[in-house]
Amino acid sequence: MTLIESKENKTVVTVHEDKRHIYQEGDHVVFKEVEGMTEINELPPAKIVATTVSSFTIDLDTSKFKQYTR
């Protein structure tokens, strides 16, 4: 359903091309069952700092995490 698109200081998460998310800036998200970038699983909630119709940016540095696969 989602794609963790960047491994940066702030991480961009893009939803599936046929979907839209319901999140707003200031919301918090938790990730589970992420493959590849397993370090993100079960972390404390990450704050959403920016949104578009099909993506959101979280305030979480994933630059040292493994590559997202699924």
FENURRA-V940634 format. One record per backbone hydrogen bond with DSSP energy under -0.5 kcal/mol. CO is the residue of the C=O (numbers start at 1). NH is the residue of the N-H. Records with the same first field share a line. If there is no record, write none. Layout:
CO: NH, NH
This chain:
1: 16
3: 5, 14
6: 8
8: 62, 63
11: 58
12: 5, 6
13: 56
14: 3
16: 19
24: 27
27: 48
29: 46
31: 42
35: 37, 69, 70
36: 38
37: 40
38: 41
40: 31, 43
46: 29
47: 49, 59
48: 26
50: 57
53: 21
54: 15
55: 52
56: 13
57: 49, 50
58: 11, 60
60: 62
62: 65
